[in-house]
Amino acid sequence: MKTMTCKELGGKCDQKLSAESWDEMVKAMTKHVVDRHPDVANEMEEMHKQDPHKWSKETKPKWDAAPEL
Ligand SMILES: [Zn+2]
């Protein structure tokens, strides 16, 4: 289990999100931005259209570096 904050994942608040795997974290973050930050969700969708791997490339290393709890 690892915990990251919304901000670390490219969002804008300090809400902590926990997940067992990177895939789960992507799902948790997607749900969080859709619920809480529709503007961020739109930005991420635009980013995804331009380069589907950009967000993962920037964010996955932070997940890898986060301590296992
Ligand atoms: Zn947030």
N, CA, C, O and the ligand as a Tripos MOL2 file, in Angstrom:
@<TRIPOS>MOLECULE
protein
  277   275    70     0     0
PROTEIN
NO_CHARGES

@<TRIPOS>ATOM
      1 N           0.8410   -1.2070    0.0000 N.3       1 MET1
      2 CA          0.0000    0.0000    0.0000 C.3       1 MET1
      3 C           0.8700    1.2490    0.0000 C.2       1 MET1
      4 O           1.7870    1.3700    0.8120 O.2       1 MET1
      5 N           0.5880    2.1660   -0.8980 N.am      2 LYS2
      6 CA          1.3010    3.4430   -0.9220 C.3       2 LYS2
      7 C           0.2780    4.5700   -0.8730 C.2       2 LYS2
      8 O          -0.8630    4.4220   -1.3100 O.2       2 LYS2
      9 N           0.7190    5.7020   -0.3270 N.am      3 THR3
     10 CA         -0.1430    6.8690   -0.2330 C.3       3 THR3
     11 C           0.5270    8.0500   -0.9340 C.2       3 THR3
     12 O           1.7080    8.3260   -0.7240 O.2       3 THR3
     13 N          -0.2380    8.7300   -1.7580 N.am      4 MET4
     14 CA          0.2530    9.9570   -2.3940 C.3       4 MET4
     15 C          -0.8370   11.0200   -2.2430 C.2       4 MET4
     16 O          -2.0060   10.7040   -2.0200 O.2       4 MET4
     17 N          -0.4330   12.2770   -2.3680 N.am      5 THR5
     18 CA         -1.4440   13.3200   -2.2830 C.3       5 THR5
     19 C          -1.9200   13.6760   -3.6910 C.2       5 THR5
     20 O          -1.2470   13.4300   -4.6920 O.2       5 THR5
     21 N          -3.1040   14.2620   -3.7130 N.am      6 CYS6
     22 CA         -3.6850   14.7480   -4.9590 C.3       6 CYS6
     23 C          -2.6790   15.6360   -5.7070 C.2       6 CYS6
     24 O          -2.5000   15.5030   -6.9180 O.2       6 CYS6
     25 N          -2.0220   16.5490   -4.9600 N.am      7 LYS7
     26 CA         -1.0530   17.4650   -5.5760 C.3       7 LYS7
     27 C           0.0810   16.7170   -6.2670 C.2       7 LYS7
     28 O           0.4680   17.0550   -7.3860 O.2       7 LYS7
     29 N           0.6130   15.6910   -5.5860 N.am      8 GLU8
     30 CA          1.7170   14.9160   -6.1650 C.3       8 GLU8
     31 C           1.2990   14.2470   -7.4650 C.2       8 GLU8
     32 O           2.1230   13.9690   -8.3360 O.2       8 GLU8
     33 N          -0.0050   13.9960   -7.5740 N.am      9 LEU9
     34 CA         -0.5260   13.3050   -8.7500 C.3       9 LEU9
     35 C          -0.9830   14.2890   -9.8300 C.2       9 LEU9
     36 O          -1.6090   13.8870  -10.8110 O.2       9 LEU9
     37 N          -0.6720   15.5720   -9.6510 N.am     10 GLY10
     38 CA         -1.0200   16.5460  -10.6680 C.3      10 GLY10
     39 C          -2.3000   17.3010  -10.3740 C.2      10 GLY10
     40 O          -2.7550   18.1050  -11.1880 O.2      10 GLY10
     41 N          -2.8890   17.0430   -9.1970 N.am     11 GLY11
     42 CA         -4.1080   17.7390   -8.8090 C.3      11 GLY11
     43 C          -3.8040   18.9970   -8.0270 C.2      11 GLY11
     44 O          -2.7360   19.5900   -8.1840 O.2      11 GLY11
     45 N          -4.7470   19.4120   -7.1770 N.am     12 LYS12
     46 CA         -4.5750   20.7080   -6.5370 C.3      12 LYS12
     47 C          -4.9390   20.7420   -5.0590 C.2      12 LYS12
     48 O          -4.9990   21.8270   -4.4820 O.2      12 LYS12
     49 N          -5.1850   19.5980   -4.4210 N.am     13 CYS13
     50 CA         -5.4550   19.6400   -2.9920 C.3      13 CYS13
     51 C          -4.5410   18.6470   -2.2630 C.2      13 CYS13
     52 O          -3.7600   17.9340   -2.8930 O.2      13 CYS13
     53 N          -4.6480   18.6090   -0.9370 N.am     14 ASP14
     54 CA         -3.7550   17.7680   -0.1410 C.3      14 ASP14
     55 C          -4.4070   16.4540    0.2730 C.2      14 ASP14
     56 O          -3.8960   15.7440    1.1390 O.2      14 ASP14
     57 N          -5.5250   16.1420   -0.3430 N.am     15 GLN15
     58 CA         -6.1960   14.8740   -0.0690 C.3      15 GLN15
     59 C          -5.2450   13.7030   -0.3280 C.2      15 GLN15
     60 O          -4.5920   13.6370   -1.3690 O.2      15 GLN15
     61 N          -5.1790   12.7910    0.6270 N.am     16 LYS16
     62 CA         -4.3240   11.6130    0.4600 C.3      16 LYS16
     63 C          -5.1060   10.4920   -0.2220 C.2      16 LYS16
     64 O          -6.2510   10.2040    0.1260 O.2      16 LYS16
     65 N          -4.4580    9.8740   -1.1970 N.am     17 LEU17
     66 CA         -5.0560    8.7450   -1.8990 C.3      17 LEU17
     67 C          -4.1460    7.5340   -1.7000 C.2      17 LEU17
     68 O          -2.9270    7.6290   -1.8480 O.2      17 LEU17
     69 N          -4.7480    6.4060   -1.3650 N.am     18 SER18
     70 CA         -3.9770    5.1900   -1.1280 C.3      18 SER18
     71 C          -4.3670    4.1330   -2.1460 C.2      18 SER18
     72 O          -5.5160    4.0610   -2.5820 O.2      18 SER18
     73 N          -3.3800    3.3080   -2.5220 N.am     19 ALA19
     74 CA         -3.6660    2.2250   -3.4610 C.3      19 ALA19
     75 C          -2.6200    1.1280   -3.3130 C.2      19 ALA19
     76 O          -1.5150    1.3530   -2.8190 O.2      19 ALA19
     77 N          -3.0050   -0.0690   -3.7590 N.am     20 GLU20
     78 CA         -2.0970   -1.2240   -3.6920 C.3      20 GLU20
     79 C          -1.1930   -1.2880   -4.9160 C.2      20 GLU20
     80 O          -0.1100   -1.8700   -4.8760 O.2      20 GLU20
     81 N          -1.6590   -0.6790   -6.0050 N.am     21 SER21
     82 CA         -0.8810   -0.7580   -7.2380 C.3      21 SER21
     83 C          -1.0350    0.5580   -8.0030 C.2      21 SER21
     84 O          -1.9210    1.3650   -7.7220 O.2      21 SER21
     85 N          -0.1480    0.7460   -8.9740 N.am     22 TRP22
     86 CA         -0.1930    1.9500   -9.7970 C.3      22 TRP22
     87 C          -1.5360    2.0490  -10.5290 C.2      22 TRP22
     88 O          -2.1220    3.1280  -10.6130 O.2      22 TRP22
     89 N          -2.0240    0.9110  -11.0600 N.am     23 ASP23
     90 CA         -3.3050    0.9320  -11.7660 C.3      23 ASP23
     91 C          -4.4390    1.4110  -10.8630 C.2      23 ASP23
     92 O          -5.2980    2.1900  -11.2750 O.2      23 ASP23
     93 N          -4.4180    0.9170   -9.6060 N.am     24 GLU24
     94 CA         -5.4420    1.3410   -8.6510 C.3      24 GLU24
     95 C          -5.3270    2.8290   -8.3500 C.2      24 GLU24
     96 O          -6.3290    3.5290   -8.2020 O.2      24 GLU24
     97 N          -4.0750    3.3010   -8.2630 N.am     25 MET25
     98 CA         -3.8680    4.7200   -7.9680 C.3      25 MET25
     99 C          -4.4000    5.5810   -9.1100 C.2      25 MET25
    100 O          -5.0160    6.6200   -8.8730 O.2      25 MET25
    101 N          -4.1620    5.1500  -10.3430 N.am     26 VAL26
    102 CA         -4.6770    5.8940  -11.4910 C.3      26 VAL26
    103 C          -6.2040    5.9770  -11.4110 C.2      26 VAL26
    104 O          -6.7900    7.0320  -11.6550 O.2      26 VAL26
    105 N          -6.8400    4.8550  -11.0660 N.am     27 LYS27
    106 CA         -8.3060    4.8500  -10.9520 C.3      27 LYS27
    107 C          -8.7740    5.7620   -9.8250 C.2      27 LYS27
    108 O          -9.7320    6.5180   -9.9880 O.2      27 LYS27
    109 N          -8.0840    5.6870   -8.6590 N.am     28 ALA28
    110 CA         -8.4780    6.5120   -7.5090 C.3      28 ALA28
    111 C          -8.3300    7.9920   -7.8430 C.2      28 ALA28
    112 O          -9.1910    8.8050   -7.5070 O.2      28 ALA28
    113 N          -7.2170    8.3330   -8.5140 N.am     29 MET29
    114 CA         -6.9710    9.7410   -8.8510 C.3      29 MET29
    115 C          -7.9810   10.2220   -9.8880 C.2      29 MET29
    116 O          -8.4840   11.3410   -9.7940 O.2      29 MET29
    117 N          -8.2750    9.3860  -10.8690 N.am     30 THR30
    118 CA         -9.2520    9.7640  -11.8930 C.3      30 THR30
    119 C         -10.6010   10.0560  -11.2450 C.2      30 THR30
    120 O         -11.2350   11.0660  -11.5490 O.2      30 THR30
    121 N         -11.0410    9.1610  -10.3410 N.am     31 LYS31
    122 CA        -12.3180    9.3530   -9.6630 C.3      31 LYS31
    123 C         -12.2870   10.6340   -8.8250 C.2      31 LYS31
    124 O         -13.2520   11.3980   -8.8070 O.2      31 LYS31
    125 N         -11.1580   10.8580   -8.1280 N.am     32 HIS32
    126 CA        -11.0320   12.0360   -7.2760 C.3      32 HIS32
    127 C         -11.1320   13.3330   -8.0870 C.2      32 HIS32
    128 O         -11.8620   14.2460   -7.7000 O.2      32 HIS32
    129 N         -10.4120   13.4210   -9.1980 N.am     33 VAL33
    130 CA        -10.4660   14.6790   -9.9620 C.3      33 VAL33
    131 C         -11.8410   14.8780  -10.6110 C.2      33 VAL33
    132 O         -12.3220   16.0060  -10.7250 O.2      33 VAL33
    133 N         -12.4610   13.7870  -11.0310 N.am     34 VAL34
    134 CA        -13.8030   13.9350  -11.6220 C.3      34 VAL34
    135 C         -14.7760   14.4510  -10.5600 C.2      34 VAL34
    136 O         -15.6150   15.3070  -10.8410 O.2      34 VAL34
    137 N         -14.6540   13.9130   -9.3150 N.am     35 ASP35
    138 CA        -15.5400   14.3390   -8.2250 C.3      35 ASP35
    139 C         -15.2380   15.7520   -7.7400 C.2      35 ASP35
    140 O         -16.1530   16.5450   -7.5190 O.2      35 ASP35
    141 N         -13.9440   16.0680   -7.5740 N.am     36 ARG36
    142 CA        -13.5580   17.2850   -6.8700 C.3      36 ARG36
    143 C         -13.0200   18.4000   -7.7530 C.2      36 ARG36
    144 O         -13.2260   19.5790   -7.4620 O.2      36 ARG36
    145 N         -12.3420   18.0390   -8.8160 N.am     37 HIS37
    146 CA        -11.6780   19.0690   -9.6320 C.3      37 HIS37
    147 C         -12.0110   18.8510  -11.1110 C.2      37 HIS37
    148 O         -11.1680   18.3910  -11.8810 O.2      37 HIS37
    149 N         -13.2510   19.1860  -11.5020 N.am     38 PRO38
    150 CA        -13.6320   18.9720  -12.9120 C.3      38 PRO38
    151 C         -12.6940   19.6880  -13.8810 C.2      38 PRO38
    152 O         -12.4710   19.2150  -14.9950 O.2      38 PRO38
    153 N         -12.1390   20.8380  -13.4530 N.am     39 ASP39
    154 CA        -11.2250   21.5600  -14.3550 C.3      39 ASP39
    155 C          -9.9340   20.7630  -14.5700 C.2      39 ASP39
    156 O          -9.4060   20.7000  -15.6810 O.2      39 ASP39
    157 N          -9.4360   20.1540  -13.4830 N.am     40 VAL40
    158 CA         -8.2320   19.3170  -13.6070 C.3      40 VAL40
    159 C          -8.5380   18.0890  -14.4640 C.2      40 VAL40
    160 O          -7.7130   17.6610  -15.2710 O.2      40 VAL40
    161 N          -9.7310   17.5330  -14.2790 N.am     41 ALA41
    162 CA        -10.1320   16.3750  -15.0800 C.3      41 ALA41
    163 C         -10.1240   16.7370  -16.5650 C.2      41 ALA41
    164 O          -9.6810   15.9450  -17.3970 O.2      41 ALA41
    165 N         -10.6150   17.9370  -16.8970 N.am     42 ASN42
    166 CA        -10.6050   18.3850  -18.2930 C.3      42 ASN42
    167 C          -9.1840   18.5410  -18.8180 C.2      42 ASN42
    168 O          -8.8670   18.1260  -19.9320 O.2      42 ASN42
    169 N          -8.3230   19.1560  -17.9830 N.am     43 GLU43
    170 CA         -6.9200   19.3360  -18.3850 C.3      43 GLU43
    171 C          -6.2570   17.9900  -18.6450 C.2      43 GLU43
    172 O          -5.5230   17.8140  -19.6180 O.2      43 GLU43
    173 N          -6.5360   17.0430  -17.7460 N.am     44 MET44
    174 CA         -5.9150   15.7260  -17.9020 C.3      44 MET44
    175 C          -6.4210   15.0260  -19.1520 C.2      44 MET44
    176 O          -5.6700   14.3230  -19.8280 O.2      44 MET44
    177 N          -7.7110   15.2240  -19.4580 N.am     45 GLU45
    178 CA         -8.2640   14.6260  -20.6590 C.3      45 GLU45
    179 C          -7.6070   15.2230  -21.9020 C.2      45 GLU45
    180 O          -7.2810   14.5040  -22.8460 O.2      45 GLU45
    181 N          -7.4160   16.5530  -21.8940 N.am     46 GLU46
    182 CA         -6.7470   17.2190  -23.0130 C.3      46 GLU46
    183 C          -5.3270   16.6970  -23.1680 C.2      46 GLU46
    184 O          -4.8760   16.3940  -24.2720 O.2      46 GLU46
    185 N          -4.6180   16.5970  -22.0170 N.am     47 MET47
    186 CA         -3.2380   16.1200  -22.0150 C.3      47 MET47
    187 C          -3.1890   14.7070  -22.5860 C.2      47 MET47
    188 O          -2.2960   14.3560  -23.3580 O.2      47 MET47
    189 N          -4.1840   13.9010  -22.1810 N.am     48 HIS48
    190 CA         -4.2320   12.5110  -22.6160 C.3      48 HIS48
    191 C          -4.4370   12.4140  -24.1270 C.2      48 HIS48
    192 O          -3.8840   11.5320  -24.7840 O.2      48 HIS48
    193 N          -5.2420   13.3360  -24.6700 N.am     49 LYS49
    194 CA         -5.4770   13.3340  -26.1110 C.3      49 LYS49
    195 C          -4.2100   13.6700  -26.8850 C.2      49 LYS49
    196 O          -3.9400   13.1070  -27.9450 O.2      49 LYS49
    197 N          -3.4240   14.6200  -26.3180 N.am     50 GLN50
    198 CA         -2.1980   15.0480  -27.0050 C.3      50 GLN50
    199 C          -1.1000   14.0070  -26.8540 C.2      50 GLN50
    200 O          -0.3880   13.7120  -27.8140 O.2      50 GLN50
    201 N          -0.9580   13.4510  -25.6630 N.am     51 ASP51
    202 CA          0.0770   12.4540  -25.4020 C.3      51 ASP51
    203 C          -0.4120   11.5280  -24.2820 C.2      51 ASP51
    204 O          -0.3210   11.8640  -23.1010 O.2      51 ASP51
    205 N          -0.9310   10.3620  -24.6700 N.am     52 PRO52
    206 CA         -1.5460    9.4530  -23.6970 C.3      52 PRO52
    207 C          -0.5850    9.0140  -22.5850 C.2      52 PRO52
    208 O          -1.0200    8.5380  -21.5370 O.2      52 PRO52
    209 N           0.7350    9.1800  -22.8230 N.am     53 HIS53
    210 CA          1.6890    8.6900  -21.8220 C.3      53 HIS53
    211 C           2.2840    9.7890  -20.9560 C.2      53 HIS53
    212 O           3.0340    9.5080  -20.0210 O.2      53 HIS53
    213 N           1.9480   11.0580  -21.2690 N.am     54 LYS54
    214 CA          2.6060   12.1760  -20.5850 C.3      54 LYS54
    215 C           2.3820   12.1300  -19.0750 C.2      54 LYS54
    216 O           3.3290   12.2260  -18.2940 O.2      54 LYS54
    217 N           1.1080   11.9820  -18.6710 N.am     55 TRP55
    218 CA          0.8120   12.0150  -17.2330 C.3      55 TRP55
    219 C           1.5120   10.8660  -16.5070 C.2      55 TRP55
    220 O           2.1030   11.0650  -15.4460 O.2      55 TRP55
    221 N           1.4440    9.6750  -17.0760 N.am     56 SER56
    222 CA          2.1020    8.5140  -16.4570 C.3      56 SER56
    223 C           3.6000    8.7200  -16.3590 C.2      56 SER56
    224 O           4.2140    8.4090  -15.3380 O.2      56 SER56
    225 N           4.1940    9.2520  -17.4350 N.am     57 LYS57
    226 CA          5.6400    9.4540  -17.4590 C.3      57 LYS57
    227 C           6.0710   10.3950  -16.3460 C.2      57 LYS57
    228 O           7.1090   10.2010  -15.7140 O.2      57 LYS57
    229 N           5.2420   11.4340  -16.1120 N.am     58 GLU58
    230 CA          5.5890   12.4210  -15.0900 C.3      58 GLU58
    231 C           5.2700   11.9260  -13.6840 C.2      58 GLU58
    232 O           5.9510   12.2950  -12.7270 O.2      58 GLU58
    233 N           4.2500   11.1010  -13.5560 N.am     59 THR59
    234 CA          3.7210   10.7680  -12.2380 C.3      59 THR59
    235 C           4.1670    9.4040  -11.7150 C.2      59 THR59
    236 O           4.3230    9.2240  -10.5070 O.2      59 THR59
    237 N           4.3720    8.4460  -12.6170 N.am     60 LYS60
    238 CA          4.7510    7.0970  -12.1910 C.3      60 LYS60
    239 C           6.0530    7.0940  -11.3680 C.2      60 LYS60
    240 O           6.1340    6.3730  -10.3730 O.2      60 LYS60
    241 N           7.0780    7.8840  -11.7570 N.am     61 PRO61
    242 CA          8.3000    7.8910  -10.9350 C.3      61 PRO61
    243 C           8.0380    8.3120   -9.4980 C.2      61 PRO61
    244 O           8.7100    7.8330   -8.5850 O.2      61 PRO61
    245 N           7.0690    9.2040   -9.2800 N.am     62 LYS62
    246 CA          6.7380    9.6320   -7.9130 C.3      62 LYS62
    247 C           6.0870    8.4790   -7.1570 C.2      62 LYS62
    248 O           6.3410    8.2810   -5.9690 O.2      62 LYS62
    249 N           5.2490    7.7240   -7.8550 N.am     63 TRP63
    250 CA          4.6450    6.5330   -7.2520 C.3      63 TRP63
    251 C           5.7500    5.5350   -6.8760 C.2      63 TRP63
    252 O           5.7710    4.9990   -5.7680 O.2      63 TRP63
    253 N           6.6670    5.2980   -7.8280 N.am     64 ASP64
    254 CA          7.7520    4.3430   -7.5650 C.3      64 ASP64
    255 C           8.5880    4.7750   -6.3670 C.2      64 ASP64
    256 O           9.0800    3.9370   -5.6100 O.2      64 ASP64
    257 N           8.7480    6.0900   -6.1960 N.am     65 ALA65
    258 CA          9.5950    6.6120   -5.1140 C.3      65 ALA65
    259 C           8.8570    6.6760   -3.7790 C.2      65 ALA65
    260 O           9.4920    6.7950   -2.7310 O.2      65 ALA65
    261 N           7.5290    6.5980   -3.8040 N.am     66 ALA66
    262 CA          6.7560    6.6970   -2.5590 C.3      66 ALA66
    263 C           7.0360    5.4680   -1.6930 C.2      66 ALA66
    264 O           7.1530    4.3570   -2.2110 O.2      66 ALA66
    265 N           7.1420    5.6630   -0.3790 N.am     67 PRO67
    266 CA          7.4410    4.5200    0.4870 C.3      67 PRO67
    267 C           6.2660    3.5560    0.5990 C.2      67 PRO67
    268 O           5.1080    3.9710    0.6460 O.2      67 PRO67
    269 N           6.5750    2.2870    0.6400 N.am     68 GLU68
    270 CA          5.5640    1.2450    0.8510 C.3      68 GLU68
    271 C           5.1490    1.2760    2.3150 C.2      68 GLU68
    272 O           5.9970    1.2370    3.2060 O.2      68 GLU68
    273 N           3.8220    1.3480    2.5690 N.am     69 LEU69
    274 CA          3.3670    1.4420    3.9680 C.3      69 LEU69
    275 C           2.8240    0.0960    4.4470 C.2      69 LEU69
    276 O           2.3960   -0.0230    5.5950 O.2      69 LEU69
    277 ZN         -7.6930   16.8840   -4.9880 Zn       70 ZN70
@<TRIPOS>BOND
     1     1     2 1
     2     2     3 1
     3     3     4 2
     4     3     5 am
     5     5     6 1
     6     6     7 1
     7     7     8 2
     8     7     9 am
     9     9    10 1
    10    10    11 1
    11    11    12 2
    12    11    13 am
    13    13    14 1
    14    14    15 1
    15    15    16 2
    16    15    17 am
    17    17    18 1
    18    18    19 1
    19    19    20 2
    20    19    21 am
    21    21    22 1
    22    22    23 1
    23    23    24 2
    24    23    25 am
    25    25    26 1
    26    26    27 1
    27    27    28 2
    28    27    29 am
    29    29    30 1
    30    30    31 1
    31    31    32 2
    32    31    33 am
    33    33    34 1
    34    34    35 1
    35    35    36 2
    36    35    37 am
    37    37    38 1
    38    38    39 1
    39    39    40 2
    40    39    41 am
    41    41    42 1
    42    42    43 1
    43    43    44 2
    44    43    45 am
    45    45    46 1
    46    46    47 1
    47    47    48 2
    48    47    49 am
    49    49    50 1
    50    50    51 1
    51    51    52 2
    52    51    53 am
    53    53    54 1
    54    54    55 1
    55    55    56 2
    56    55    57 am
    57    57    58 1
    58    58    59 1
    59    59    60 2
    60    59    61 am
    61    61    62 1
    62    62    63 1
    63    63    64 2
    64    63    65 am
    65    65    66 1
    66    66    67 1
    67    67    68 2
    68    67    69 am
    69    69    70 1
    70    70    71 1
    71    71    72 2
    72    71    73 am
    73    73    74 1
    74    74    75 1
    75    75    76 2
    76    75    77 am
    77    77    78 1
    78    78    79 1
    79    79    80 2
    80    79    81 am
    81    81    82 1
    82    82    83 1
    83    83    84 2
    84    83    85 am
    85    85    86 1
    86    86    87 1
    87    87    88 2
    88    87    89 am
    89    89    90 1
    90    90    91 1
    91    91    92 2
    92    91    93 am
    93    93    94 1
    94    94    95 1
    95    95    96 2
    96    95    97 am
    97    97    98 1
    98    98    99 1
    99    99   100 2
   100    99   101 am
   101   101   102 1
   102   102   103 1
   103   103   104 2
   104   103   105 am
   105   105   106 1
   106   106   107 1
   107   107   108 2
   108   107   109 am
   109   109   110 1
   110   110   111 1
   111   111   112 2
   112   111   113 am
   113   113   114 1
   114   114   115 1
   115   115   116 2
   116   115   117 am
   117   117   118 1
   118   118   119 1
   119   119   120 2
   120   119   121 am
   121   121   122 1
   122   122   123 1
   123   123   124 2
   124   123   125 am
   125   125   126 1
   126   126   127 1
   127   127   128 2
   128   127   129 am
   129   129   130 1
   130   130   131 1
   131   131   132 2
   132   131   133 am
   133   133   134 1
   134   134   135 1
   135   135   136 2
   136   135   137 am
   137   137   138 1
   138   138   139 1
   139   139   140 2
   140   139   141 am
   141   141   142 1
   142   142   143 1
   143   143   144 2
   144   143   145 am
   145   145   146 1
   146   146   147 1
   147   147   148 2
   148   147   149 am
   149   149   150 1
   150   150   151 1
   151   151   152 2
   152   151   153 am
   153   153   154 1
   154   154   155 1
   155   155   156 2
   156   155   157 am
   157   157   158 1
   158   158   159 1
   159   159   160 2
   160   159   161 am
   161   161   162 1
   162   162   163 1
   163   163   164 2
   164   163   165 am
   165   165   166 1
   166   166   167 1
   167   167   168 2
   168   167   169 am
   169   169   170 1
   170   170   171 1
   171   171   172 2
   172   171   173 am
   173   173   174 1
   174   174   175 1
   175   175   176 2
   176   175   177 am
   177   177   178 1
   178   178   179 1
   179   179   180 2
   180   179   181 am
   181   181   182 1
   182   182   183 1
   183   183   184 2
   184   183   185 am
   185   185   186 1
   186   186   187 1
   187   187   188 2
   188   187   189 am
   189   189   190 1
   190   190   191 1
   191   191   192 2
   192   191   193 am
   193   193   194 1
   194   194   195 1
   195   195   196 2
   196   195   197 am
   197   197   198 1
   198   198   199 1
   199   199   200 2
   200   199   201 am
   201   201   202 1
   202   202   203 1
   203   203   204 2
   204   203   205 am
   205   205   206 1
   206   206   207 1
   207   207   208 2
   208   207   209 am
   209   209   210 1
   210   210   211 1
   211   211   212 2
   212   211   213 am
   213   213   214 1
   214   214   215 1
   215   215   216 2
   216   215   217 am
   217   217   218 1
   218   218   219 1
   219   219   220 2
   220   219   221 am
   221   221   222 1
   222   222   223 1
   223   223   224 2
   224   223   225 am
   225   225   226 1
   226   226   227 1
   227   227   228 2
   228   227   229 am
   229   229   230 1
   230   230   231 1
   231   231   232 2
   232   231   233 am
   233   233   234 1
   234   234   235 1
   235   235   236 2
   236   235   237 am
   237   237   238 1
   238   238   239 1
   239   239   240 2
   240   239   241 am
   241   241   242 1
   242   242   243 1
   243   243   244 2
   244   243   245 am
   245   245   246 1
   246   246   247 1
   247   247   248 2
   248   247   249 am
   249   249   250 1
   250   250   251 1
   251   251   252 2
   252   251   253 am
   253   253   254 1
   254   254   255 1
   255   255   256 2
   256   255   257 am
   257   257   258 1
   258   258   259 1
   259   259   260 2
   260   259   261 am
   261   261   262 1
   262   262   263 1
   263   263   264 2
   264   263   265 am
   265   265   266 1
   266   266   267 1
   267   267   268 2
   268   267   269 am
   269   269   270 1
   270   270   271 1
   271   271   272 2
   272   271   273 am
   273   273   274 1
   274   274   275 1
   275   275   276 2
@<TRIPOS>SUBSTRUCTURE
     1 MET1         2 RESIDUE 1 A MET
     2 LYS2         6 RESIDUE 1 A LYS
     3 THR3        10 RESIDUE 1 A THR
     4 MET4        14 RESIDUE 1 A MET
     5 THR5        18 RESIDUE 1 A THR
     6 CYS6        22 RESIDUE 1 A CYS
     7 LYS7        26 RESIDUE 1 A LYS
     8 GLU8        30 RESIDUE 1 A GLU
     9 LEU9        34 RESIDUE 1 A LEU
    10 GLY10       38 RESIDUE 1 A GLY
    11 GLY11       42 RESIDUE 1 A GLY
    12 LYS12       46 RESIDUE 1 A LYS
    13 CYS13       50 RESIDUE 1 A CYS
    14 ASP14       54 RESIDUE 1 A ASP
    15 GLN15       58 RESIDUE 1 A GLN
    16 LYS16       62 RESIDUE 1 A LYS
    17 LEU17       66 RESIDUE 1 A LEU
    18 SER18       70 RESIDUE 1 A SER
    19 ALA19       74 RESIDUE 1 A ALA
    20 GLU20       78 RESIDUE 1 A GLU
    21 SER21       82 RESIDUE 1 A SER
    22 TRP22       86 RESIDUE 1 A TRP
    23 ASP23       90 RESIDUE 1 A ASP
    24 GLU24       94 RESIDUE 1 A GLU
    25 MET25       98 RESIDUE 1 A MET
    26 VAL26      102 RESIDUE 1 A VAL
    27 LYS27      106 RESIDUE 1 A LYS
    28 ALA28      110 RESIDUE 1 A ALA
    29 MET29      114 RESIDUE 1 A MET
    30 THR30      118 RESIDUE 1 A THR
    31 LYS31      122 RESIDUE 1 A LYS
    32 HIS32      126 RESIDUE 1 A HIS
    33 VAL33      130 RESIDUE 1 A VAL
    34 VAL34      134 RESIDUE 1 A VAL
    35 ASP35      138 RESIDUE 1 A ASP
    36 ARG36      142 RESIDUE 1 A ARG
    37 HIS37      146 RESIDUE 1 A HIS
    38 PRO38      150 RESIDUE 1 A PRO
    39 ASP39      154 RESIDUE 1 A ASP
    40 VAL40      158 RESIDUE 1 A VAL
    41 ALA41      162 RESIDUE 1 A ALA
    42 ASN42      166 RESIDUE 1 A ASN
    43 GLU43      170 RESIDUE 1 A GLU
    44 MET44      174 RESIDUE 1 A MET
    45 GLU45      178 RESIDUE 1 A GLU
    46 GLU46      182 RESIDUE 1 A GLU
    47 MET47      186 RESIDUE 1 A MET
    48 HIS48      190 RESIDUE 1 A HIS
    49 LYS49      194 RESIDUE 1 A LYS
    50 GLN50      198 RESIDUE 1 A GLN
    51 ASP51      202 RESIDUE 1 A ASP
    52 PRO52      206 RESIDUE 1 A PRO
    53 HIS53      210 RESIDUE 1 A HIS
    54 LYS54      214 RESIDUE 1 A LYS
    55 TRP55      218 RESIDUE 1 A TRP
    56 SER56      222 RESIDUE 1 A SER
    57 LYS57      226 RESIDUE 1 A LYS
    58 GLU58      230 RESIDUE 1 A GLU
    59 THR59      234 RESIDUE 1 A THR
    60 LYS60      238 RESIDUE 1 A LYS
    61 PRO61      242 RESIDUE 1 A PRO
    62 LYS62      246 RESIDUE 1 A LYS
    63 TRP63      250 RESIDUE 1 A TRP
    64 ASP64      254 RESIDUE 1 A ASP
    65 ALA65      258 RESIDUE 1 A ALA
    66 ALA66      262 RESIDUE 1 A ALA
    67 PRO67      266 RESIDUE 1 A PRO
    68 GLU68      270 RESIDUE 1 A GLU
    69 LEU69      274 RESIDUE 1 A LEU
    70 ZN70       277 GROUP 0 **** ****
